[in-house]
Amino acid sequence: MARVLDVGGTGLLGQYIGQEALRRGHEVIATHRGRQAPDDKRIDWHRLDIRDSSAVSALVRSVEPNLVLNAAAMTDVDRCEADPDEAKYVNETAAGRLASVSDEVGAGFVHISTDYVFDGTGPVTEDTDPHPLNTYGATKLFGERVVRHSHSDSIILRLSSVFGWNRLSSKTNAVTWILQKLEEGQEVPLFQDQKVTPSYAKTAAEVAFDLWGRHASGLFHVSCPDCASRVEMGRAVADVFHVSNPKLTSIPLASVALRANRPLAPCLVVRKVEETLKRPMPTFRACLEDMKATR
């Protein structure tokens, strides 16, 4: 049994990390930003603002974890564009501080990054040179570098369009937004020209613990192997959840007024993680079927 510190434990990925840690028999300490801690007594909750470096250091030193997983970030792409200083502090400075103090106490460290470090001109491996198009991608890229410098044995997972059930808030994601609108009979506008390799939060959580258990380190792409357009994702959601007469509308990315540029096809190649763990990453449809079974 390990002592696991789940930073950003109320976010979508953080929820799955906490549950996966419990499933594996670990002791779980998790952080939340809201005033009220979630009502899961199996987890030792601590309120934390990751921007408070002294509070971060104090918590890590008091917990003395074996493993720290950083799922906290500023992920609102347009908000990052509007407030680059805040994005830089959360995604770079705070991440580096957390990695550094984790290294000081001898804890393993898993950091979550994004496919938005790329410009979206084609499929990308861990060896592809990053070229972010927006502030979010740039701050996450520099965050990766700060983390690697601060904790030489860190594991960095690049994810894309993270999806899964959000049990702690009404905030939607790449799949639940589509499903909610479909089941309400609403029209669902989806980009026809942006292709992604979506990441199931459950898979990402499993991979994080498996890589740590194998004493791996470095950079890994973790997503479904399918490079699909948003419209294709919508069709798959409608099919798996048996939504009849889905109102899916194809629109170009350029038709929506967005503050930040988006990469068109930042499709992650997952060969490295598959070879390391000696198993394939599950397909998008398989992940949707798992969501349906665990609804």
Buried (B, 14 or more C-beta within 10 A) or exposed (E): EBBBBBBBBBBBBBBBBBBBBBEBEBBBBBBBEEEEBBEBEEBBBBEBEBBEBEBBBEBBEEBEBBBBBBBBBBBEBBBBBEBBEBBBBBBBBBBBBBBBBBBEBEBBBBBBBBBBBBBBEBBBEBEBEBBBBBBBBBBBBBBBEBBBEBBEBBBBBBBBBBBBBBEBEEEBBBBBBBBEBBEEEEEBBBBBBBBBBBBBBBBBBBBBBBBBEEEBBBBBBBBBBBBBBBBBBBBBBBEBBEBEEBBBEEBEBEEEEEEBBBBBBBBBBBBBBBEBBEEEBBBBBBBBBBBEEEE
